[in-house]
Amino acid sequence: MERRPNSPDHTFRLPPRDTDPLAFLDPVESSSELGRSLIASLSRHPDKVGTVSHVSLGELGRGRHNTVVLARLDHDPHRLITLRFPTALDNPRESSYNLRSEYHALSRLPRGVAPEAYYWDTDDPEQPILAAQYIHGHTIPYAMWQDKTLKSMGQKIALTHTVREAPVLPTDLRFHFLRGKVNDHLESLHSYRARVFVGRVLRELDPVLERAQSLFKDAPYDSFTQNDYAASNIIVSPDESDVRLIDWEFAEFFHPDLDLASFYLPGPQFRNFRAGLDPRRERLFIDAYEEIAGHDPNRLERIRVGHKIDLARMIVSLIALLDNGTTESFGMTPEEAGFEYDILMDTFRSLGKIA
């Protein structure tokens, strides 16, 4: 069983390669209340999943927000479907909203980027269900990715960015870049020392934000973005030449270069949530992205600016967690959070003076 980063109570089973996935999952009895509910949902959508005469079920994952069950239809190893529904322990209304958002996100995407969405079932309002394609593969820490895996990731992000809407330009770019969270964290700080540390970071960030306002003031925020590039949200094919992106409930329209910046940071990884790319691998990734998106001479500078802003937001978040004694909510001990803080500050300084 593999623990997903940043979710201390969110666990998912990853079946070994070239095996029957259901053989490694805790079975869900078809005669149980949950089993009957899931089978009834599948039976209501023959236009999406075909006629169903026999269903095998196994629990693929359970977390604060959602539970995921894997269904195999009619003994066919190629007819595997994931069924996601709100976990009862969490706020079911919020979880239902997130699942509905994910369904709409998956429905927008070009084929091959993410699992295909089959249907969104609200026949039982207490247990709405999102049915989607099961992607066979595994998750790999970014540091172990092959070049061909990274190239596929660049292409898939570029395909995601081809989904567009009428651009929206934020009225307050400084607030927008920090996404309001830095101000929230500042209000939660208790100790003078924590406020001093945050003040140092924000003072160094001021010229970067000034440069960002110049670089992005006329740039459209019209590209669809996944917005959660944890390594655990990227399924790598068995031969590691292809990737699919999962967990789209936080997708939004945003600037494509800021989205690229959120995928990777130069230097050490941050809890495996960001890929640390050296210059060669960065170039490989950007070239793969631009094969589809086209070349932009200002892209790398915008990514550099986005890197430093992302780092600042992470650093302030960690300071707030340490100051408030709430690091466990991120699945970290205080010692681990302090270590991450040191890594992030070293990387933050190493980016140098951008503006």
C-alpha positions in Angstrom: 0.0 0.0 0.0 1.4 3.4 -1.0 0.8 6.5 1.1 0.0 9.6 -1.0 2.0 12.7 -0.1 0.3 15.4 1.9 -2.6 13.2 2.8 -1.9 11.3 6.1 -5.1 9.5 5.9 -5.4 9.0 2.2 -4.1 5.6 1.0 -4.4 3.8 -2.3 -3.3 0.4 -3.4 -1.1 0.2 -6.5 -1.3 -3.4 -7.9 2.0 -4.8 -9.3 2.6 -4.6 -13.0 1.2 -7.3 -15.3 -1.2 -8.7 -12.7 -4.9 -8.8 -12.1 -5.5 -5.5 -10.2 -8.5 -6.9 -8.3 -6.5 -9.7 -6.9 -4.6 -7.3 -4.7 -7.6 -5.2 -3.5 -9.9 -5.7 -0.5 -13.1 -7.1 -2.1 -16.4 -5.3 -1.9 -19.2 -7.9 -1.7 -21.8 -7.5 -4.4 -24.5 -8.4 -1.9 -23.5 -5.6 0.5 -25.3 -2.3 0.6 -22.4 -0.5 -1.1 -22.0 -3.3 -3.7 -25.7 -3.2 -4.6 -25.6 0.6 -4.9 -22.5 0.5 -7.2 -23.9 -2.3 -9.4 -27.2 -0.4 -9.7 -25.4 2.7 -10.8 -23.5 0.8 -13.5 -26.8 -0.9 -14.7 -28.4 2.5 -15.1 -25.9 3.6 -17.8 -25.7 0.9 -20.5 -25.1 3.6 -23.1 -21.8 4.5 -21.3 -20.5 1.2 -20.0 -22.5 -1.4 -21.9 -24.8 -4.1 -20.6 -23.7 -5.5 -17.3 -24.4 -9.1 -16.2 -21.6 -9.7 -13.7 -19.5 -7.2 -11.7 -16.4 -7.8 -9.5 -15.6 -5.0 -7.0 -12.5 -4.1 -5.0 -11.6 -1.0 -2.9 -8.8 0.9 -4.6 -8.6 3.8 -2.2 -10.2 5.6 0.7 -9.5 9.1 1.9 -11.0 12.1 3.7 -12.7 13.2 0.5 -13.4 10.2 -1.7 -13.5 6.5 -1.8 -12.5 4.7 -5.0 -13.8 1.2 -6.0 -12.5 -0.7 -9.0 -15.1 -2.6 -11.0 -14.5 -5.4 -13.5 -17.4 -6.1 -15.8 -18.4 -9.5 -17.0 -15.1 -11.2 -16.2 -13.4 -9.1 -18.9 -10.0 -7.9 -17.8 -10.2 -5.0 -20.3 -13.5 -3.7 -18.8 -12.2 -2.0 -15.7 -13.9 1.1 -14.3 -13.2 3.3 -11.3 -16.2 4.4 -9.2 -15.6 7.4 -7.0 -18.0 8.7 -4.4 -17.8 10.9 -1.3 -16.3 9.4 1.9 -18.9 9.5 4.7 -16.4 10.8 7.2 -15.9 14.0 5.3 -18.2 16.9 4.3 -20.3 15.0 1.7 -21.6 18.2 0.0 -18.1 19.6 -0.6 -16.9 16.2 -1.8 -19.8 15.9 -4.1 -19.0 19.3 -5.5 -15.4 18.4 -6.1 -16.3 15.1 -7.8 -18.8 16.9 -10.1 -16.0 19.5 -10.9 -13.7 16.6 -11.8 -16.3 15.0 -14.1 -16.7 18.3 -16.0 -12.9 18.7 -16.2 -12.4 15.2 -17.6 -15.2 15.8 -20.1 -13.3 18.8 -21.5 -9.9 17.1 -22.1 -8.4 15.7 -25.3 -8.2 11.9 -25.4 -5.0 10.5 -23.9 -4.4 13.1 -21.2 -6.5 11.7 -18.4 -9.0 8.9 -17.8 -12.1 9.0 -19.9 -15.2 10.1 -17.9 -18.1 7.7 -18.4 -20.9 9.3 -16.3 -21.8 11.3 -13.3 -24.7 9.6 -11.4 -26.8 11.5 -9.0 -29.7 9.1 -8.9 -28.9 8.7 -5.2 -28.3 12.2 -3.9 -26.7 10.8 -0.7 -24.1 8.9 -2.8 -23.3 10.5 -6.2 -20.9 8.4 -8.3 -18.3 9.4 -10.8 -17.5 6.5 -13.2 -14.3 6.8 -15.2 -11.8 4.7 -17.2 -9.3 2.7 -15.1 -5.7 3.5 -16.2 -3.3 0.6 -15.7 0.1 1.8 -14.5 2.0 2.9 -11.4 3.3 6.1 -9.8 7.0 6.8 -9.7 8.9 9.5 -7.7 9.9 12.3 -10.0 13.6 11.6 -9.4 13.2 8.1 -11.0 11.5 9.3 -14.1 13.1 8.4 -17.4 13.5 11.0 -20.1 10.7 9.5 -22.2 8.4 9.8 -19.1 9.3 13.5 -18.7 8.8 14.1 -22.4 5.3 12.6 -22.3 4.5 14.8 -19.3 5.4 17.9 -21.2 3.2 16.8 -24.1 0.2 16.0 -21.9 0.4 19.4 -20.1 0.6 21.1 -23.5 -2.5 19.2 -24.7 -4.3 20.2 -21.5 -3.5 23.9 -22.3 -5.2 23.6 -25.7 -8.5 23.7 -23.8 -9.3 27.4 -23.6 -11.9 29.8 -22.5 -12.3 33.6 -22.8 -9.3 35.0 -20.9 -9.8 36.6 -17.5 -7.2 39.1 -16.3 -7.0 39.5 -12.6 -7.4 43.0 -11.3 -4.9 42.6 -8.5 -2.0 40.7 -9.8 0.0 40.7 -6.6 -2.8 39.2 -4.7 -3.5 36.8 -7.5 0.1 35.5 -7.7 0.1 34.7 -4.0 -3.5 33.5 -4.3 -4.4 35.2 -1.1 -2.9 32.5 1.0 0.1 34.4 2.2 -2.2 37.0 3.8 -4.2 34.2 5.4 -1.0 32.7 6.9 0.2 36.0 8.2 -3.0 36.5 10.2 -2.5 33.1 11.8 1.1 33.6 13.0 1.6 33.8 16.8 5.3 34.3 17.4 7.4 37.3 16.6 10.2 35.1 15.2 7.8 33.6 12.6 6.7 37.1 11.5 10.3 38.1 11.1 11.0 35.1 8.9 7.9 35.7 6.7 8.9 39.4 6.5 12.3 38.4 5.1 10.8 36.2 2.4 8.3 38.8 1.3 10.9 41.6 1.2 13.0 39.4 -1.1 9.9 38.6 -3.2 8.9 42.3 -3.7 11.0 42.8 -6.9 9.9 39.4 -8.2 6.3 40.4 -7.9 7.0 43.7 -9.6 8.6 41.8 -12.5 5.7 39.4 -12.6 3.2 42.2 -13.0 5.1 43.4 -16.0 5.5 40.0 -17.5 1.9 38.9 -17.0 -0.2 42.0 -17.2 -1.3 41.5 -20.7 -1.0 37.7 -20.8 -4.3 35.7 -21.0 -5.3 33.4 -18.2 -7.2 31.2 -20.6 -5.6 27.8 -20.4 -7.1 24.8 -18.7 -4.7 23.5 -15.9 -4.8 20.4 -13.7 -3.5 22.4 -10.7 -2.3 19.4 -8.6 0.9 17.8 -10.0 1.7 15.5 -7.1 3.6 12.5 -8.4 0.8 10.4 -6.9 -1.6 12.1 -9.4 0.4 10.9 -12.4 0.0 7.3 -13.6 3.0 6.1 -15.6 2.5 3.3 -18.2 4.2 0.0 -17.6 6.9 0.8 -20.2 7.2 4.3 -18.7 6.8 6.0 -22.1 3.3 7.5 -21.4 1.6 9.3 -18.5 -2.0 10.0 -17.6 -3.1 12.7 -15.1 -5.7 11.9 -12.5 -7.5 13.9 -9.7 -8.9 16.9 -11.6 -11.2 18.3 -9.0 -9.0 21.4 -8.5 -8.6 22.2 -12.2 -9.0 25.8 -13.3 -8.2 28.2 -16.1 -4.9 29.8 -15.4 -1.8 31.1 -17.2 0.0 28.2 -18.9 3.5 29.3 -17.9 2.5 29.6 -14.2 1.1 26.1 -14.5 4.4 24.9 -15.9 6.2 26.6 -13.0 3.9 24.7 -10.6 4.9 21.4 -12.0 8.6 21.6 -11.3 11.1 23.5 -9.3 14.8 23.6 -9.8 16.8 21.9 -7.1 15.5 19.5 -4.4 12.0 18.0 -4.5 9.4 19.3 -2.1 7.8 16.1 -0.6 7.6 14.7 -4.1 5.0 17.3 -5.1 7.3 19.0 -7.5 9.9 17.6 -10.0 13.4 18.9 -9.4 14.8 19.3 -12.9 18.4 19.9 -13.8 19.0 22.2 -16.9 19.2 19.3 -19.3 15.9 17.8 -18.2 14.3 21.2 -18.0 15.2 21.8 -21.6 13.8 18.3 -22.5 10.6 19.0 -20.8 10.1 22.5 -22.3 11.0 21.2 -25.8 8.4 18.5 -25.5 5.8 21.0 -24.3 6.6 23.4 -27.2 6.3 20.7 -29.8 2.6 21.1 -29.3 2.2 24.6 -27.7 4.7 26.4 -29.9 7.8 28.4 -28.9 7.5 31.6 -26.8 10.7 33.6 -26.1 9.4 34.8 -22.8 8.3 31.5 -21.5 11.4 30.5 -19.4 11.5 33.9 -17.7 7.9 33.7 -16.8 8.5 30.2 -15.4 11.5 31.5 -13.4 9.3 34.2 -11.9 6.6 31.6 -11.2 9.1 29.3 -9.5 10.2 31.9 -7.0 6.6 32.9 -6.2 5.6 29.3 -5.7 8.6 28.8 -3.4 7.7 31.8 -1.4 4.1 30.5 -0.9 5.4 27.1 0.2 7.9 28.7 2.6 5.3 30.9 4.2 2.9 27.9 4.5 5.6 25.8 6.3 6.4 28.7 8.7 2.7 29.0 9.5 2.4 25.2 10.1 5.5 25.2 12.3 4.3 28.2 14.2 0.8 26.8 14.8 2.0 23.3 15.5 -0.2 21.9 12.7 2.4 20.1 10.6 0.6 16.8 11.1 -2.2 18.1 8.9 0.3 17.9 6.1 1.5 14.5 7.1 4.8 15.9 8.5 6.5 15.9 11.9 7.9 19.3 13.0 11.4 18.0 12.3 10.4 17.0 8.7 8.7 20.4 8.2 11.9 22.2 9.4 14.0 20.1 7.0 11.7 21.0 4.1 11.9 24.7 5.1 15.7 24.6 5.0 15.6 23.0 1.5 13.1 25.5 0.2 15.0 28.5 1.5 18.2 27.2 0.0 16.4 26.8 -3.4 14.7 30.2 -3.0 18.1 31.9 -2.5 19.7 29.9 -5.3 17.3 31.3 -7.9 19.1 34.6 -7.4 17.8 38.1 -8.2 15.3 37.8 -11.0 14.1 41.4 -11.3 
